[in-house]
Amino acid sequence: MKVALIGASGFVGKAILNELVNRGNEVIAIARDTTKIENTDDKVQKVTVDVLDTEQLTEALKGADAVVSAFNAGWTNPNLYNDTVEGAKAIQAAVKASGVKRYIFIGGAGTLQIDGHQIVDGPDFPADYKPGATAVRDYFNILKEEKELDWLFFSPAIEMHQGITTGRTGKYRLGKTSPVFNEEGRSILSVEDLAIVIADELENNAHHQEQFTAAY
């Protein structure tokens, strides 16, 4: 399979890139700065694109079997909310224009619901992450209106960050709109296992036009 991966130089993107290549897939690795993409496998085609350049991004996506977006406008970006929403909308438009139907967007845990309320709206949600998480939630509401694409919105576990050292276990449990909790009441997953979830979904096509999540 040939997968176009947007945000291939980031924390999540790098893990997905490595997992896809290790499974023998060709990857169009798209980033603002491709020098940060460390994977040098022959199956990786590195393409420098600004996602807001819809025409250039459309061309980069053509010929792919699926598009995975691990786009992140940058947590320290002072214009994080607007750049996240506009970047995500531009990606969606480029996917449609490219003719690719399968589109997986990596969102955030803030869109998951506990007792009918999205986590991002909770009083204890970290203020530093709220602009980005709110932007992702607002984009999800836009994506839910999409009828032409075979889209998916993936929400990572609540705890999915660089401090998780479980590595690649290959073990996970799936959920839909609410977090998956373990016996200790934690929703946790390593980035390596997140990459397995996405690669498995690309192979199995188990979800369509919906939100899903995964954790141990």
C-alpha positions, -999 to +999 in steps of 0.1 A: +000+000+000+011+036-006+003+060+023+006+097+023+016+108+058+013+144+067+033+156+097+059+128+092+086+147+111+067+150+144+065+128+175+034+109+163+043+111+126+078+095+130+063+066+149+037+060+122+062+063+095+085+037+110+056+013+116+043+016+080+077+012+064+085-018+086+054-034+073+066-029+037+044+000+028+055+029+006+051+063+023+049+098+009+064+115+040+051+151+040+065+178+064+073+215+065+110+205+071+118+171+058+154+173+072+138+163+105+126+129+090+152+104+101+139+073+083+161+068+052+144+036+038+140+034+001+102+031+005+101+067+019+095+096-005+101+128+014+081+159+002+084+194+017+049+210+017+032+237+037-003+223+043-019+257+036-006+254+000-036+233-010-026+230-046+009+217-038-004+194-011-030+180-035-003+171-060+018+154-032-012+132-022-021+120-057-016+083-062-018+073-025-042+046-013-048+065+019-039+098+037-029+099+074-027+133+090-005+137+121-005+175+115+004+197+144+006+234+142+030+235+171+021+236+208+041+268+214+025+285+183+009+318+195-017+314+168-022+277+175-060+277+174-064+294+140-034+276+124-047+242+136-083+247+123-071+263+090-044+237+085-068+208+091-094+223+067-068+227+040-057+191+044-092+179+041-097+200+009-065+187-006-074+150+001-107+156-017-090+173-046-064+145-049-090+118-055-079+098-024-109+086-004-094+071+027-084+098+052-074+093+089-069+124+110-050+120+143-068+143+167-066+146+205-080+129+236-099+162+245-127+152+221-134+120+240-164+120+263-168+111+299-204+111+312-215+128+280-191+157+282-160+162+261-128+161+282-116+195+267-146+212+284-137+198+318-126+222+346-093+203+351-082+204+315-047+219+313-049+256+302-017+253+281-032+226+259-067+241+257-063+262+225-049+233+205-074+208+219-103+232+213-092+237+177-090+199+171-125+195+186-139+223+164-123+207+134-138+174+143-172+190+142-164+202+106-152+167+096-184+151+109-202+169+080-179+153+054-199+129+031-175+122+002-144+109+021-141+076+039-127+095+069-117+086+105-110+107+135-086+090+159-083+102+194-052+090+213-053+078+249-054+105+275-019+097+284+001+095+252+033+114+254+071+111+252+073+101+289+056+067+283+083+041+280+063+009+274+075+010+237+061-013+211+040-040+227+014-046+200-013-048+226-042-024+227-079-022+232-102-001+209-130+022+218-152+048+201-162+081+217-151+075+253-116+067+267-104+032+272-093+028+308-071+000+323-076-017+357-059+012+374-083+037+359-057+051+334-061+057+297-026+052+285-008+042+252+028+045+239+033+063+206+048+031+191+015+013+199-005+042+186+013+037+153+003+000+153-033+010+158-032+033+127-013+007+106-037-020+116-067+002+107-052+009+073-049-028+067-083-038+081-106-009+073-126-016+104-140+019+109-157+044+086-167+080+091-165+079+129-143+086+159-123+058+175-096+055+202-072+030+217-054+024+250-040-006+270 
